[in-house]
Amino acid sequence: MGWLNRLDRLIDGVIAAAKWLALPLVLLLFLQWPLRDIVRCCSREANDLGQIVFALLVAASVTAATRAGSHLAADTLARRYSPRTRQRLRRICAIVALIPWALFIVYASRNFVLQSVLGLEAFADTANAGYFIIKLALWLMVLLVIAQSVVDIFRPLPADDA
C-alpha cells in the first residue's frame, strides 16, 4: 500500500504547510488598524490578503482537525470503543457521509468556482486580484476531505484489544 502512505504523507505536508499561514494571518489582522489610522494606506489590501490566507487556512484546518481526532465528533462515546471499532466507524462515515458530501459540494459549486477562476475574479470593493483563490479554497478543502476519507477507508484495521 505504498500509494496510501504517499497520499497520507501528501495530506500531512499540505497541513504542515498550511498551519504556517496562521502567522501571516495574525500579522495582517494586526496591521489593518495601524495601516488605516496611522499610515492611511494599504489597510484594504491587508484585509483582502488576510481573507485569502484565512480561506486557505480554514480549508486545511477541517482535515487537520479530523486527523487530530478533534473534529466535531461524539468523542465522549467513541473513547469507549476499541481502536478497531473507531476505524470501522471512520470508514462508514467516509463512505456514507464525507465523500458524498464532498462530491455534492464540488457539483453544487462548479459553476461559480470555475467562473471565478477562469475570470481571475477580483475583490468587489477594492478590485484587488485574488478573490478567486477564496473560492478555490473550497475545492482545496473538499480535495483534502476526499483524500483523508480514502486514507481512512483503505488504512488497515488495527488489531482488536482482547
C-alpha positions in Angstrom: 0.0 0.0 0.0 2.7 2.4 -1.0 0.2 4.8 -2.7 -1.7 5.0 0.6 1.4 6.1 2.5 2.3 8.6 -0.2 -1.3 10.1 0.0 -1.1 10.2 3.8 2.3 12.0 3.6 0.9 14.4 1.0 -2.0 15.3 3.2 0.4 15.7 6.1 2.6 18.0 4.0 -0.3 20.2 2.9 -1.5 20.6 6.5 2.0 21.2 7.8 2.5 24.0 5.2 -1.0 25.5 5.9 -0.5 25.8 9.6 2.2 28.4 8.9 -0.5 30.6 7.4 -1.7 31.4 10.9 1.3 33.7 11.4 0.8 36.0 8.3 -3.0 35.9 9.1 -2.4 37.3 12.6 0.1 39.9 11.3 -2.3 41.0 8.6 -5.2 41.3 11.1 -2.9 43.3 13.5 -1.7 45.6 10.7 -5.1 46.7 9.5 -5.7 49.2 12.2 -2.3 51.0 12.0 -2.3 50.9 8.3 -5.7 52.5 8.2 -5.3 55.1 11.0 -1.6 55.9 11.1 -0.2 55.1 7.6 -3.5 55.8 5.9 -2.7 53.3 3.2 -3.0 49.7 2.3 -5.4 48.5 5.1 -7.9 47.3 2.5 -5.1 45.4 0.7 -4.1 43.8 4.1 -7.7 42.9 4.6 -8.0 41.3 1.1 -4.8 39.3 1.6 -6.0 38.3 5.1 -9.2 36.9 3.6 -7.2 34.8 1.2 -4.9 33.5 3.9 -7.9 32.7 6.2 -9.7 30.8 3.5 -6.7 28.6 2.8 -6.0 28.1 6.5 -9.6 27.0 7.1 -9.6 24.7 4.1 -6.7 22.7 5.5 -8.0 23.0 9.1 -11.0 20.8 8.6 -8.9 17.9 7.6 -6.2 18.7 10.2 -8.9 18.5 12.9 -10.2 15.2 11.6 -6.6 13.8 11.6 -6.0 15.0 15.1 -9.3 13.4 16.3 -10.5 16.8 17.5 -13.1 17.4 14.8 -16.7 17.6 15.8 -17.3 14.1 16.9 -19.1 12.2 19.6 -15.7 11.7 21.2 -17.0 11.0 24.7 -18.7 7.9 23.5 -16.1 6.9 20.9 -13.3 6.8 23.5 -15.0 3.7 24.9 -14.8 1.9 21.6 -11.8 -0.2 20.6 -9.4 1.3 18.0 -10.7 -1.2 15.5 -14.3 -0.2 16.1 -13.4 3.5 15.8 -11.6 2.8 12.5 -14.7 0.9 11.2 -16.9 3.9 12.1 -14.5 6.3 10.3 -14.8 4.1 7.2 -18.5 4.0 7.3 -18.7 7.8 7.8 -16.3 8.4 5.0 -18.3 6.2 2.6 -21.8 7.2 3.7 -21.3 10.9 4.5 -18.0 12.6 3.8 -17.3 11.5 0.2 -20.9 12.1 -1.0 -21.0 15.5 0.8 -17.7 16.5 -0.8 -18.8 15.4 -4.2 -22.0 17.3 -3.8 -20.0 20.5 -2.8 -17.9 20.2 -6.0 -21.0 19.6 -8.1 -23.0 22.5 -6.5 -20.1 25.0 -6.6 -18.7 24.1 -10.0 -20.2 27.0 -11.9 -19.3 29.8 -9.6 -15.8 28.4 -8.7 -14.9 27.8 -12.4 -16.3 31.3 -13.4 -14.3 32.9 -10.7 -11.1 31.1 -11.5 -11.4 31.5 -15.3 -12.2 35.2 -14.9 -9.5 35.7 -12.2 -12.1 37.3 -10.1 -11.0 40.3 -8.0 -12.4 41.6 -4.7 -15.5 43.6 -5.4 -14.8 46.5 -3.0 -11.1 47.1 -3.9 -10.7 45.4 -7.3 -7.6 43.7 -5.9 -6.8 40.5 -7.6 -7.1 37.1 -5.8 -10.8 36.7 -4.8 -10.9 33.6 -6.9 -8.4 32.0 -4.5 -11.0 32.1 -1.8 -13.5 30.2 -3.9 -10.7 27.8 -5.0 -10.0 27.2 -1.3 -13.4 25.5 -1.1 -12.2 22.9 -3.5 -8.9 22.5 -1.6 -11.0 21.7 1.5 -13.1 19.2 -0.5 -10.0 17.5 -2.0 -8.4 17.2 1.4 -11.6 15.7 2.8 -11.8 13.2 0.0 -8.1 12.3 0.3 -8.4 11.8 4.0 -11.5 9.7 3.5 -9.6 7.5 1.1 -6.8 7.1 3.6 -9.4 6.2 6.3 -11.2 3.7 4.1 -8.1 1.8 2.9 -6.0 2.0 6.1 -5.5 -1.4 7.6 -7.7 -2.0 10.7 -5.7 -2.1 14.0 -5.6 -5.3 16.0 -8.5 -5.8 18.3 -7.9 -5.3 22.0 -8.8 -8.6 23.6 
